[in-house]
Amino acid sequence: MIRTSIPVFCYHNVSDIDGHTPERFCEHLDAIQDAGYRTLSSRDLMAVVRGEKKAPPKSVVLTFDDGHLSNWLNVLPELLKRDMTGTFFLLTDFTRPGSVRTLADAPPMTTMPEALKAALQKEDYAQFINESEAKAMVDKGMEIFSHGCRHQGIFRTLRPTALMGEKHARWPAWSIYPGYNPQWPTFDDASAYVYDGFTPQLNCTDSPRFVRRSPAERLAFCRKDFARSIERMRELNGLEEQLFCWPWGHFCDDAEAELKKAGYAGAFTLERWVNAKGTDPFRLNRIGVGRPKTGKWIQARLRMYGSDPAARFFFKLHTKRPEVQNVLYATDSTRLSGGSRQMINNIEIMTSMGITTHALLHPQSPLIPALDGLDVNIIPYDNFSSYLSAGRFMKKTIRENSIDVVHTFHNRAYKMGVIAKLMGAKFKLFINRGVISRPNDIFFLWTALSNGVICNSVQCAKILKKHRVMKRRLNVVYNAYCGPDFGERKPQKKRGTRFIYVGNVAEIKGYDIFAKAASRLCETSDCRNLEFVAVGITAQGQKRFAPLYTPALKERLTIHEELSHMDTLEEMRFADVICVTSRLESFPNTLIEGFDLGLPGICTAVGGIPEIIRDGVNGFLCASEDVECLAQKMRLLADDPITRYTMGKRGRAVVRTLLTPEEKGHNLMRVYMGEQRSEPLAVDTLADTDQPDEKPYAECKD
């Protein structure tokens, strides 16, 4: 004999404003009766799954989530008219004292999202069933149980969906933010019981930054919420044994464990499966009923879920989406390069966002002392060149530290990660790419076995695409400025102009181009008030480039060999213009640092440089090796302090708006969680950030 399964339908509000219309809802009830089904209470269903009662044939349970006023005014009368029963899951914080209302004296109904927004932030609960109505429903043979305290949401990811003030912003943001600001961003949301997610923290500028909750914080929230809701519900329904309904249908093992500890006897989900003897009381299955569904659809679901074999066939199970809790950064480099500094920045950013970070480094790596003071787990390893051993070590590291994401820098580290994946380690692997040169011939094969490549410029991604790296593997996450804030640059009334080059003597860095342009400037115009500074030029390089210097340039050129990062920033602080004259470049950190200091840039339009600088907006661009153009732009900025100052302010706005640690952290997290990012930097949106001041030096003293 075919075993009976009991279908359970899930409704929300029923009104002409939102949800199911009363006419459609009545069509559903009539379809249930026409099919020969009778309603059971949720407590009857519990008796069936426990084996205390035989499942009556052709039985169905009707449930209603959120406790909207329409459940009292529109649903209850139709159920009573047909001798049916229903289970209503109320939000206990919204169930406040009040008198019983009728259609004549009830407030006009609003949509469910508007009702939730008003309750969450204005403490306006008029759209929800009140205490008197809830108790009256029980007196009329209905059941009321808990749907939690306040339908608390969390931002599950950092994928933007809308600003809070936009029409399509989803209501859970009103449960997440402490107030309302139309400019606050909203993201993918989910149940705060189940997902650790991200919570906003507001600083003095009222601009939110987002920090991941820890699992311990989430479970502490569960304990507090479950305890408060069960206590309140016992006051309302007078029952010792209480049932729960998971908001959004989301649940997980550890939250379920807390629900049991709080004293609940069972819980409803939105999974579709068998409801019969032996069904887990904490996994009671329900069928969500969309608003356009007809009576015929209802009858079809009664057939699909009214018997054990059919319910098993038409199953739908809930799976909690993965979250990122532990990130491992790995490099075999023993140099503190620009890429290594960005890795340090990534660790600092992720740590500040509440992510647990780990760093797999060579014991002699200069990154180890550089990371001192950060809350990062250092994992020393010195056998990167033995790929099989390295792969086994990474697999073991991933297992022992519950690593979700591995982000590799430099050659041997990503090979180590790929081999660990081939050995069966379960994690997401991302390969960092911060150079714009051609990759080796089999690089595309390594990337195919990874989850993606993270490039620091669109141009870098284009180069990889030309060399057979799959488009769907390519992501662009721009570098961020994570150095000290020296403050807004002040207008300086001085007669001289100081141009600075920061780099090295490699041909692609174009120091010779800078020297030629400076020499050309001194040859063609008065350069008595000009200074030139070069940082990173070795003694050997100075000899090599000496023939390029004119006598006038020699008098005005100061050359430094390699300086510490802080000493380099000090040199840049006292400059007026930064020059990046590379032949090949991806996304130079020195240009970001110069912009943050308020320096306009004079650059060659190579690689990713045009992605951060707009010609005539925050600096000037010239063709590669165009010495004449570079010299002309130097002269122009030397002669025009107003343009120099205004361009510098715009450059700083680019860094402080688009290249912040928070922005990079958001983009990294979006990539780590599976979203592809490839948008160019929106520099044009800041073109009018600061219009030229008519008298920028008006308050400056001689």
C-alpha positions as CSV (number, residue, x, y, z in Angstrom):
1,M,0.0,0.0,0.0
2,I,1.3,3.5,-0.9
3,R,2.1,5.4,2.2
4,T,0.5,8.8,2.7
5,S,2.5,12.0,2.9
6,I,1.0,15.2,4.2
7,P,1.6,18.3,2.0
8,V,2.1,21.6,3.8
9,F,1.5,24.8,2.0
10,C,3.2,28.1,2.8
11,Y,1.5,31.4,2.4
12,H,2.2,35.0,3.5
13,N,-0.1,38.0,3.2
14,V,-3.5,37.9,1.4
15,S,-4.8,41.3,0.2
16,D,-5.6,43.3,-2.9
17,I,-2.5,45.3,-2.2
18,D,0.2,42.6,-2.0
19,G,0.6,38.8,-1.9
20,H,-2.3,36.6,-3.0
21,T,-5.6,38.4,-3.7
22,P,-8.5,37.2,-1.6
23,E,-10.2,35.9,-4.7
24,R,-7.1,33.8,-5.6
25,F,-6.8,32.5,-2.1
26,C,-10.4,31.4,-2.0
27,E,-9.8,29.6,-5.3
28,H,-7.0,27.7,-3.6
29,L,-9.2,26.7,-0.6
30,D,-12.0,25.6,-2.9
31,A,-9.5,23.6,-5.0
32,I,-8.3,21.8,-1.8
33,Q,-11.8,20.9,-0.8
34,D,-12.8,19.9,-4.3
35,A,-9.8,17.4,-4.3
36,G,-11.2,15.8,-1.2
37,Y,-8.6,17.1,1.2
38,R,-9.1,18.2,4.8
39,T,-6.8,20.4,6.9
40,L,-4.8,19.2,9.8
41,S,-3.1,21.3,12.5
42,S,0.7,21.4,12.9
43,R,0.4,19.6,16.2
44,D,-1.5,16.8,14.3
45,L,1.4,16.7,11.8
46,M,3.9,16.4,14.7
47,A,1.9,13.4,16.1
48,V,2.1,11.7,12.7
49,V,5.8,12.2,12.2
50,R,6.5,10.9,15.7
51,G,4.4,7.8,15.0
52,E,1.8,8.8,17.7
53,K,-1.0,9.0,15.1
54,K,-1.7,7.5,11.7
55,A,-1.6,9.9,8.8
56,P,-5.2,10.6,7.7
57,P,-5.5,10.1,3.9
58,K,-5.9,13.3,1.9
59,S,-4.7,15.6,4.7
60,V,-3.0,19.0,4.2
61,V,-1.6,21.6,6.5
62,L,-1.9,25.3,5.7
63,T,0.7,27.7,7.2
64,F,1.0,31.5,7.0
65,D,4.3,33.3,7.7
66,D,5.0,36.8,9.2
67,G,1.7,37.5,10.9
68,H,0.5,40.2,8.5
69,L,-2.8,41.9,9.4
70,S,-4.4,40.4,6.3
71,N,-4.1,37.0,7.9
72,W,-6.6,38.1,10.6
73,L,-8.9,40.2,8.4
74,N,-9.0,38.1,5.2
75,V,-7.6,34.6,5.8
76,L,-9.2,33.7,9.1
77,P,-12.9,34.3,7.9
78,E,-12.4,32.2,4.8
79,L,-10.9,29.3,6.8
80,L,-13.7,29.4,9.3
81,K,-16.3,29.6,6.5
82,R,-15.0,26.2,5.2
83,D,-14.3,24.6,8.5
84,M,-10.6,24.6,7.9
85,T,-7.7,25.3,10.2
86,G,-4.4,27.1,9.7
87,T,-1.1,27.6,11.5
88,F,0.2,31.2,11.7
89,F,3.8,32.0,12.4
90,L,4.1,35.4,14.0
91,L,7.1,37.7,14.5
92,T,7.0,37.9,18.3
93,D,8.6,41.4,18.6
94,F,5.9,42.7,16.2
95,T,3.0,41.2,18.2
96,R,2.1,44.1,20.5
97,P,-0.9,44.8,22.7
98,G,-3.9,46.2,21.0
99,S,-7.6,45.7,20.5
100,V,-9.2,43.5,18.0
101,R,-9.7,45.2,14.6
102,T,-12.2,44.8,11.8
103,L,-12.2,45.8,8.2
104,A,-14.0,48.9,9.1
105,D,-11.5,50.3,11.6
106,A,-8.2,48.6,10.5
107,P,-5.5,50.8,8.9
108,P,-5.2,50.7,5.1
109,M,-3.1,47.7,4.2
110,T,0.4,48.2,2.8
111,T,2.7,45.9,0.9
112,M,4.6,43.4,3.0
113,P,8.0,45.0,2.4
114,E,6.7,48.4,3.5
115,A,5.1,46.8,6.6
116,L,8.4,45.3,7.5
117,K,10.4,48.5,7.0
118,A,8.0,50.4,9.2
119,A,8.1,47.8,11.9
120,L,11.9,47.4,11.8
121,Q,12.9,51.1,12.0
122,K,9.9,53.1,13.0
123,E,8.4,50.6,15.5
124,D,5.1,50.9,13.6
125,Y,3.5,47.5,14.0
126,A,0.0,48.4,12.8
127,Q,0.3,46.1,9.8
128,F,0.8,43.0,12.0
129,I,-1.5,40.9,14.0
130,N,-1.6,42.2,17.6
131,E,-1.8,40.3,20.9
132,S,-5.6,40.4,21.1
133,E,-6.0,39.2,17.6
134,A,-3.5,36.4,18.1
135,K,-5.3,35.1,21.1
136,A,-8.6,35.3,19.4
137,M,-7.3,33.2,16.5
138,V,-6.3,30.5,19.1
139,D,-9.8,30.7,20.6
140,K,-11.3,30.1,17.1
141,G,-9.3,26.9,16.6
142,M,-6.2,28.2,14.9
143,E,-2.6,27.7,15.8
144,I,0.0,30.4,16.3
145,F,3.8,29.7,16.6
146,S,7.0,31.6,16.3
147,H,8.7,32.9,13.2
148,G,11.5,34.4,15.3
149,C,11.6,37.8,16.9
150,R,11.9,40.2,14.0
151,H,12.9,38.4,10.7
152,Q,16.5,39.5,11.2
153,G,18.5,39.5,8.0
154,I,22.2,39.8,7.3
155,F,24.2,40.8,4.2
156,R,25.3,37.4,2.9
157,T,27.7,38.7,0.3
158,L,29.1,42.1,-0.7
159,R,27.5,42.1,-4.2
160,P,25.7,45.4,-4.4
161,T,22.0,45.3,-5.2
162,A,20.8,48.9,-4.7
163,L,21.2,51.9,-2.6
164,M,18.8,52.1,0.4
165,G,16.9,55.0,-1.1
166,E,16.3,53.3,-4.4
167,K,12.9,51.7,-5.1
168,H,14.1,48.2,-5.6
169,A,16.2,48.1,-2.3
170,R,15.1,45.0,-0.4
171,W,13.5,45.4,3.0
172,P,16.0,43.2,5.0
173,A,18.4,46.1,4.9
174,W,16.1,47.9,7.3
175,S,16.7,45.1,9.8
176,I,20.5,45.2,9.3
177,Y,21.2,49.0,9.4
178,P,20.7,50.9,12.6
179,G,18.9,53.7,10.8
180,Y,18.1,55.0,7.3
181,N,20.3,56.7,4.8
182,P,19.3,56.7,1.1
183,Q,23.0,56.5,0.1
184,W,23.8,53.4,2.1
185,P,24.4,50.4,-0.1
186,T,22.5,47.1,0.2
187,F,23.8,43.7,-0.8
188,D,22.6,40.1,-1.2
189,D,20.7,39.2,2.0
190,A,19.8,36.1,3.9
191,S,18.8,34.8,7.3
192,A,20.9,36.0,10.2
193,Y,20.3,32.7,12.0
194,V,22.1,30.8,9.3
195,Y,24.7,33.0,7.7
196,D,27.6,34.8,9.4
197,G,27.4,37.4,6.7
198,F,28.6,41.1,6.9
199,T,27.3,43.8,9.3
200,P,27.7,47.5,8.7
201,Q,29.9,49.6,11.1
202,L,29.4,53.4,10.8
203,N,32.3,55.7,11.2
204,C,32.4,59.4,11.9
205,T,31.7,60.2,8.3
206,D,28.5,58.1,8.3
207,S,30.0,55.9,5.6
208,P,29.5,52.2,6.5
209,R,32.3,49.7,6.4
210,F,31.4,46.0,6.5
211,V,32.8,43.4,8.9
212,R,32.1,39.7,8.8
213,R,30.4,38.2,11.9
214,S,32.1,35.3,13.5
215,P,30.2,32.0,13.9
216,A,30.3,32.5,17.7
217,E,28.6,35.9,17.3
218,R,25.9,34.4,15.0
219,L,25.2,31.6,17.5
220,A,25.0,34.0,20.4
221,F,22.4,35.9,18.4
222,C,20.5,32.7,17.8
223,R,20.4,31.8,21.5
224,K,19.1,35.3,22.5
225,D,16.5,35.4,19.7
226,F,15.2,31.9,20.2
227,A,14.9,32.3,24.0
228,R,13.0,35.6,23.7
229,S,10.7,34.3,21.0
230,I,9.8,31.1,22.7
231,E,9.0,32.9,26.0
232,R,6.8,35.4,24.2
233,M,5.0,32.7,22.2
234,R,4.2,30.7,25.3
235,E,2.5,33.9,26.7
236,L,0.4,34.1,23.5
237,N,-0.6,30.5,22.7
238,G,-0.4,29.0,26.2
239,L,1.3,25.9,25.0
240,E,4.3,24.2,26.5
241,E,5.4,22.5,23.3
242,Q,6.4,25.1,20.7
243,L,7.1,24.9,17.0
244,F,9.3,27.2,14.9
245,C,9.3,28.3,11.3
246,W,12.7,29.2,9.7
247,P,12.6,32.7,8.0
248,W,13.4,32.4,4.3
249,G,13.4,28.6,4.8
250,H,17.1,28.9,5.7
251,F,18.5,26.6,8.3
252,C,21.8,24.9,9.3
253,D,23.0,22.3,11.8
254,D,24.5,24.6,14.4
255,A,21.5,27.0,14.4
256,E,19.2,24.0,14.6
257,A,21.1,22.8,17.6
258,E,20.6,26.2,19.3
259,L,16.8,26.0,18.5
260,K,16.6,22.6,20.2
261,K,18.5,23.9,23.3
262,A,16.0,26.8,23.5
263,G,13.2,24.2,23.9
264,Y,11.5,24.1,20.5
265,A,10.0,20.7,19.6
266,G,10.1,21.0,15.8
267,A,10.6,23.4,12.9
268,F,9.3,24.0,9.4
269,T,11.5,24.6,6.4
270,L,10.9,25.2,2.7
271,E,12.3,21.9,1.6
272,R,10.1,19.6,-0.3
273,W,10.1,15.9,0.8
274,V,8.0,13.4,2.6
275,N,5.9,14.4,5.7
276,A,5.1,11.0,7.3
277,K,6.1,8.8,10.2
278,G,9.9,9.1,10.7
279,T,10.3,12.5,9.2
280,D,12.6,14.6,11.3
281,P,10.4,17.0,13.4
282,F,13.0,19.7,12.8
283,R,12.8,19.2,9.0
284,L,9.1,19.5,8.4
285,N,8.7,20.1,4.6
286,R,6.6,22.9,3.0
287,I,5.6,24.0,-0.5
288,G,5.9,27.7,-1.1
289,V,2.9,29.1,-2.9
290,G,3.7,31.9,-5.4
291,R,1.2,34.6,-5.9
292,P,0.2,33.8,-9.5
293,K,-0.4,30.1,-8.7
294,T,-3.9,28.8,-9.6
295,G,-6.2,26.3,-8.0
296,K,-5.1,23.7,-10.6
297,W,-1.5,24.2,-9.5
298,I,-2.6,23.6,-5.9
299,Q,-4.3,20.3,-6.9
300,A,-1.2,19.2,-8.9
301,R,1.0,19.7,-5.8
302,L,-1.5,17.8,-3.6
303,R,-1.0,14.9,-6.0
304,M,2.8,15.4,-6.1
305,Y,3.3,15.6,-2.4
306,G,0.3,13.5,-1.1
307,S,2.1,10.2,-1.3
308,D,5.5,9.0,-0.1
309,P,6.9,7.9,-3.5
310,A,5.8,11.0,-5.3
311,A,7.1,13.3,-2.6
312,R,10.5,11.6,-2.8
313,F,10.5,12.0,-6.6
314,F,9.7,15.7,-6.6
315,F,12.1,16.6,-3.8
316,K,13.7,20.0,-3.3
317,L,16.4,20.3,-0.6
318,H,18.0,23.3,1.0
319,T,21.7,23.8,0.8
320,K,23.4,26.5,2.8
321,R,25.6,28.5,0.4
322,P,29.3,28.5,1.2
323,E,30.8,31.5,3.1
324,V,34.4,32.6,3.3
325,Q,35.9,32.4,6.8
326,N,39.5,31.5,6.3
327,V,41.8,32.9,3.6
328,L,45.4,31.7,3.0
329,Y,47.8,34.0,1.2
330,A,50.9,32.2,-0.2
331,T,54.1,33.3,-1.9
332,D,57.6,31.9,-2.3
333,S,59.1,35.3,-2.8
334,T,62.0,36.4,-0.6
335,R,61.8,40.0,-1.8
336,L,59.6,42.9,-0.6
337,S,58.3,43.8,-4.0
338,G,55.3,45.8,-5.1
339,G,53.3,42.5,-5.4
340,S,54.4,41.5,-1.9
341,R,53.2,44.8,-0.5
342,Q,49.8,44.3,-2.1
343,M,49.7,40.9,-0.5
344,I,50.4,42.5,2.9
345,N,47.6,45.0,2.1
346,N,45.2,42.2,1.3
347,I,46.0,40.5,4.6
348,E,45.5,43.7,6.5
349,I,42.2,44.5,4.6
350,M,40.7,41.0,5.1
351,T,41.7,40.9,8.8
352,S,40.0,44.3,9.3
353,M,36.8,42.8,7.7
354,G,36.7,40.0,10.2
355,I,38.2,37.3,8.0
356,T,40.7,34.9,9.5
357,T,43.9,35.2,7.5
358,H,46.9,32.9,7.1
359,A,50.2,33.5,5.3
360,L,52.3,30.7,3.9
361,L,55.8,32.2,3.5
362,H,59.4,31.2,3.2
363,P,61.1,31.4,6.6
364,Q,63.5,34.1,5.2
365,S,60.7,36.2,3.7
366,P,60.9,39.9,4.6
367,L,57.0,39.7,4.7
368,I,57.2,38.0,8.1
369,P,58.5,41.0,10.0
370,A,56.4,43.3,7.8
371,L,53.3,41.4,9.0
372,D,54.3,41.8,12.7
373,G,51.4,43.3,14.7
374,L,48.7,41.9,12.3
375,D,46.4,39.1,13.5
376,V,47.6,36.6,10.9
377,N,48.7,33.0,11.2
378,I,52.2,32.7,9.7
379,I,52.9,29.3,8.2
380,P,56.6,28.9,7.3
381,Y,57.6,26.6,4.4
382,D,60.9,26.4,2.5
383,N,60.4,23.6,0.0
384,F,58.4,25.4,-2.8
385,S,60.7,24.0,-5.5
386,S,59.6,20.4,-4.8
387,Y,56.1,20.7,-6.3
388,L,54.7,17.3,-5.1
389,S,55.9,17.9,-1.5
390,A,54.7,21.5,-1.6
391,G,51.3,20.3,-2.9
392,R,51.0,17.8,-0.1
393,F,52.0,20.4,2.5
394,M,49.3,22.8,1.2
395,K,46.7,20.1,1.2
396,K,47.5,19.4,4.8
397,T,47.5,23.1,5.7
398,I,44.1,23.6,4.1
399,R,42.6,20.7,6.0
400,E,44.1,21.7,9.4
401,N,43.1,25.3,9.1
402,S,39.7,24.9,7.3
403,I,40.9,27.1,4.5
404,D,38.2,28.3,2.1
405,V,40.3,30.4,-0.3
406,V,43.9,30.3,-1.3
407,H,45.2,33.5,-3.0
408,T,48.7,33.0,-4.4
409,F,51.4,35.4,-5.4
410,H,54.3,34.5,-7.6
411,N,55.2,31.4,-9.7
412,R,55.8,28.5,-7.4
413,A,52.9,29.3,-5.0
414,Y,50.2,28.9,-7.6
415,K,51.7,25.7,-8.9
416,M,51.7,24.4,-5.3
417,G,48.0,25.3,-5.1
418,V,47.0,23.6,-8.3
419,I,48.8,20.4,-7.3
420,A,47.0,20.5,-3.9
421,K,43.6,20.7,-5.8
422,L,44.6,17.8,-8.0
423,M,45.4,15.9,-4.8
424,G,41.8,16.4,-3.7
425,A,42.0,19.4,-1.4
426,K,38.7,21.3,-1.3
427,F,39.2,25.1,-1.6
428,K,39.0,28.0,-4.1
429,L,42.3,28.9,-5.7
430,F,43.1,32.3,-7.1
431,I,46.3,33.3,-8.9
432,N,47.4,36.9,-8.5
433,R,48.8,38.7,-11.6
434,G,50.3,42.1,-11.2
435,V,52.5,42.3,-14.3
436,I,51.7,43.0,-17.9
437,S,54.3,41.0,-19.6
438,R,53.6,37.9,-21.6
439,P,53.0,34.8,-19.4
440,N,54.8,31.5,-20.1
441,D,53.4,29.2,-22.7
442,I,51.5,26.9,-20.3
443,F,50.3,29.5,-17.8
444,F,46.8,29.1,-19.3
445,L,46.8,25.4,-18.3
446,W,47.6,26.3,-14.7
447,T,44.8,28.9,-14.6
448,A,42.3,26.4,-16.1
449,L,42.8,24.3,-13.0
450,S,42.3,27.3,-10.7
451,N,39.1,29.2,-9.8
452,G,40.4,32.4,-11.3
453,V,43.1,34.9,-11.9
454,I,43.0,38.3,-10.1
455,C,44.6,41.0,-12.3
456,N,45.4,44.5,-11.1
457,S,44.3,46.2,-14.4
458,V,42.0,45.5,-17.3
459,Q,45.0,45.7,-19.6
460,C,46.7,42.9,-17.6
461,A,43.5,40.8,-18.1
462,K,43.5,41.5,-21.8
463,I,47.1,40.3,-22.2
464,L,46.2,37.1,-20.5
465,K,43.1,36.6,-22.6
466,K,45.3,36.9,-25.7
467,H,47.5,34.1,-24.4
468,R,44.6,31.6,-24.0
469,V,43.5,32.2,-20.4
470,M,39.8,31.7,-20.4
471,K,37.7,34.9,-20.1
472,R,35.6,33.4,-17.3
473,R,38.7,32.9,-15.2
474,L,39.8,36.6,-15.5
475,N,39.0,39.1,-12.7
476,V,40.1,42.7,-12.2
477,V,40.7,44.0,-8.6
478,Y,42.6,47.2,-8.5
479,N,45.3,47.9,-6.0
480,A,44.5,50.0,-3.0
481,Y,46.4,52.7,-1.1
482,C,47.1,51.4,2.4
483,G,49.8,53.8,3.4
484,P,49.7,56.7,5.9
485,D,47.3,59.6,5.3
486,F,49.3,62.8,5.1
487,G,46.1,64.8,4.7
488,E,44.7,67.0,2.0
489,R,47.5,68.8,0.0
490,K,47.5,72.5,0.8
491,P,48.1,75.2,-1.9
492,Q,51.7,76.3,-1.7
493,K,52.8,79.7,-2.9
494,K,56.3,78.9,-4.1
495,R,58.1,79.7,-7.3
496,G,59.7,76.3,-8.0
497,T,58.3,73.0,-9.2
498,R,59.7,69.6,-8.3
499,F,59.2,66.6,-10.6
500,I,59.8,63.1,-9.1
501,Y,60.5,59.7,-10.7
502,V,60.2,56.6,-8.5
503,G,61.3,53.2,-10.0
504,N,64.4,51.4,-11.0
505,V,66.9,51.2,-13.9
506,A,65.1,48.4,-15.8
507,E,64.5,49.3,-19.4
508,I,60.7,48.8,-19.1
509,K,60.6,51.4,-16.3
510,G,61.8,54.1,-18.6
511,Y,64.1,56.1,-16.4
512,D,66.0,57.1,-19.5
513,I,62.8,58.6,-20.9
514,F,62.3,60.7,-17.8
515,A,65.9,61.9,-18.0
516,K,65.6,62.8,-21.7
517,A,62.3,64.7,-21.1
518,A,63.9,66.6,-18.2
519,S,66.9,67.4,-20.3
520,R,64.7,68.5,-23.2
521,L,62.7,70.8,-20.9
522,C,65.9,72.4,-19.6
523,E,67.1,72.9,-23.2
524,T,64.0,74.6,-24.5
525,S,62.9,76.8,-21.6
526,D,64.0,78.5,-18.4
527,C,64.5,75.9,-15.8
528,R,65.9,77.9,-13.0
529,N,62.9,77.2,-10.8
530,L,62.7,73.5,-11.5
531,E,63.9,70.5,-9.6
532,F,64.1,66.9,-10.6
533,V,64.3,63.9,-8.2
534,A,64.9,60.3,-9.1
535,V,64.5,57.4,-6.6
536,G,65.7,53.9,-7.1
537,I,68.7,54.6,-9.4
538,T,71.6,52.5,-8.5
539,A,75.2,53.7,-8.7
540,Q,75.8,51.6,-11.8
541,G,72.6,53.0,-13.4
542,Q,73.8,56.6,-12.6
543,K,76.9,55.9,-14.6
544,R,74.9,54.3,-17.4
545,F,72.6,57.3,-17.8
546,A,75.0,60.1,-17.2
547,P,75.4,60.9,-20.9
548,L,71.7,61.8,-21.0
549,Y,72.0,64.7,-18.6
550,T,72.5,68.2,-19.9
551,P,74.6,70.6,-17.7
552,A,71.4,72.4,-16.7
553,L,69.8,69.1,-15.7
554,K,72.8,68.0,-13.7
555,E,72.5,71.1,-11.6
556,R,68.9,70.4,-10.8
557,L,68.8,66.6,-10.5
558,T,68.9,64.8,-7.2
559,I,69.4,61.0,-7.4
560,H,68.7,58.5,-4.6
561,E,69.5,54.8,-4.7
562,E,67.0,52.4,-3.2
563,L,65.1,54.0,-0.3
564,S,62.8,52.5,2.3
565,H,59.2,52.8,1.5
566,M,58.6,55.5,4.1
567,D,61.6,57.5,2.9
568,T,60.3,57.3,-0.6
569,L,56.9,58.7,0.5
570,E,58.8,61.5,2.3
571,E,60.5,62.4,-1.0
572,M,57.2,62.3,-2.8
573,R,55.6,64.6,-0.1
574,F,57.9,67.4,-1.1
575,A,57.4,66.9,-4.9
576,D,54.8,68.7,-7.0
577,V,54.4,66.3,-10.0
578,I,55.0,62.5,-10.2
579,C,56.3,61.2,-13.5
580,V,55.8,57.6,-14.6
581,T,57.5,57.2,-18.0
582,S,57.4,53.4,-18.3
583,R,57.6,51.4,-21.5
584,L,55.6,48.6,-20.0
585,E,53.4,48.9,-16.8
586,S,50.4,47.2,-15.3
587,F,49.1,49.4,-12.5
588,P,52.0,51.3,-10.7
589,N,51.7,51.6,-6.9
590,T,53.9,54.7,-7.0
591,L,51.2,56.5,-9.1
592,I,48.6,55.6,-6.5
593,E,50.8,56.9,-3.7
594,G,51.5,60.1,-5.6
595,F,47.8,60.7,-6.2
596,D,47.1,60.2,-2.5
597,L,49.7,62.9,-1.8
598,G,47.9,65.3,-4.2
599,L,50.4,65.1,-7.0
600,P,49.2,65.3,-10.6
601,G,50.8,62.7,-12.9
602,I,52.7,63.0,-16.2
603,C,52.8,59.5,-17.6
604,T,53.2,57.4,-20.7
605,A,50.0,55.8,-21.9
606,V,51.1,52.2,-21.6
607,G,49.5,49.2,-19.9
608,G,47.1,50.0,-17.1
609,I,48.2,53.6,-16.6
610,P,45.3,55.1,-18.7
611,E,42.9,53.2,-16.4
612,I,43.8,55.4,-13.5
613,I,44.7,58.7,-15.2
614,R,42.6,60.7,-17.6
615,D,44.4,63.1,-19.8
616,G,43.7,66.6,-18.7
617,V,41.7,65.5,-15.6
618,N,44.2,64.3,-13.0
619,G,47.3,64.5,-15.1
620,F,48.6,64.2,-18.6
621,L,49.3,61.2,-20.9
622,C,51.8,60.9,-23.7
623,A,52.7,58.2,-26.1
624,S,55.4,55.8,-25.0
625,E,58.9,57.3,-25.5
626,D,57.4,60.7,-26.6
627,V,60.0,62.8,-24.9
628,E,58.8,66.0,-26.6
629,C,55.2,65.6,-25.3
630,L,56.5,64.8,-21.8
631,A,58.7,67.9,-21.7
632,Q,55.8,70.1,-22.9
633,K,53.5,68.7,-20.2
634,M,56.2,69.3,-17.6
635,R,56.4,72.9,-18.7
636,L,52.7,73.4,-18.7
637,L,52.3,72.2,-15.1
638,A,55.4,74.2,-14.0
639,D,53.8,77.3,-15.3
640,D,50.2,76.7,-14.1
641,P,50.0,76.1,-10.3
642,I,46.2,76.3,-10.4
643,T,45.9,73.3,-12.8
644,R,48.6,71.5,-10.9
645,Y,46.7,71.9,-7.7
646,T,43.3,71.0,-9.1
647,M,44.6,67.9,-10.9
648,G,46.2,66.8,-7.7
649,K,43.0,67.1,-5.8
650,R,41.2,65.0,-8.4
651,G,43.9,62.4,-8.3
652,R,43.5,62.2,-4.5
653,A,39.8,61.9,-5.0
654,V,40.4,58.8,-7.2
655,V,42.4,57.1,-4.5
656,R,40.2,58.1,-1.6
657,T,37.0,57.0,-3.5
658,L,37.9,54.2,-5.8
659,L,41.2,52.8,-4.5
660,T,40.4,52.5,-0.8
661,P,41.2,49.4,1.3
662,E,37.4,49.0,1.8
663,E,36.8,49.1,-1.9
664,K,39.5,46.5,-2.6
665,G,38.2,44.3,0.3
666,H,34.7,44.4,-1.2
667,N,35.9,43.4,-4.6
668,L,38.2,40.7,-3.4
669,M,35.4,39.2,-1.3
670,R,33.1,39.3,-4.3
671,V,35.6,37.4,-6.3
672,Y,36.3,34.9,-3.5
673,M,32.6,34.2,-3.3
674,G,32.2,33.4,-7.0
675,E,31.4,36.7,-8.7
676,Q,33.4,37.7,-11.7
677,R,34.8,41.2,-11.6
678,S,36.1,42.9,-14.7
679,E,34.9,46.5,-14.7
680,P,37.4,49.3,-15.4
681,L,38.0,52.0,-12.8
682,A,35.3,54.7,-12.9
683,V,37.7,57.6,-13.0
684,D,35.4,59.7,-15.3
685,T,32.8,59.9,-12.6
686,L,35.2,62.0,-10.5
687,A,36.2,64.4,-13.3
688,D,34.3,67.2,-11.8
689,T,35.1,66.4,-8.2
690,D,37.0,69.6,-7.7
691,Q,36.6,72.5,-10.1
692,P,39.6,74.8,-10.4
693,D,39.6,77.3,-7.6
694,E,39.8,80.9,-8.8
695,K,42.2,81.9,-6.0
696,P,43.7,78.7,-4.6
697,Y,46.6,80.6,-3.0
698,A,44.5,83.4,-1.6
699,E,45.1,82.4,2.0
700,C,48.7,81.4,1.6
701,K,51.5,83.6,3.0
702,D,54.5,84.7,1.0
